[in-house]
Amino acid sequence: MNTQFARKIRTCTLPELIADASRLCQILLVRRQDLWIRQAVIEACAGECKALESEQNLDARNQFLTENWKDLSEIHEDYGRKTVEAGLEPRQDEETAWEYLRSLPHPPDEKLPDPTSIRNDPDFRG
């Protein structure tokens, strides 16, 4: 987990951080690397959680994860989708960071309901 956004990760929302990183790439005339930015955010969040753990501040770690879980999940899913679209393999560092984050207490993942579920609902049947 060598790519980190240091503790800035706790000063703004993750989507804001991604937008700032993209704007910075544009200002510096550097080719924007959406995959790298998403990977860096996932790794930075894992790094922040590890730092809070080493400080024995598990309440702050759990709160950070709870507040950011939805965004983290979306960023990870975007990363996975974009790697497939680009014909690339996910980076091991991102996968390791994600596995670590998933191993921590976090809110349940929000899944879309099964599209056939309403048909099976007794209240829906005529």
Secondary structure, DSSP 4 states (H G I P E B T S, - for coil): -----GGGGGTS-HHHHHHHHHHHHHHTTPPP-HHHHHHHHHHHHHHHHHHHHHTT-HHHHHHHHHHHHHHHHHHHHHHHHHHHHTT-PPPHHHHHHHHHHHHS--PPP--PPPTTHHHH-TTT--
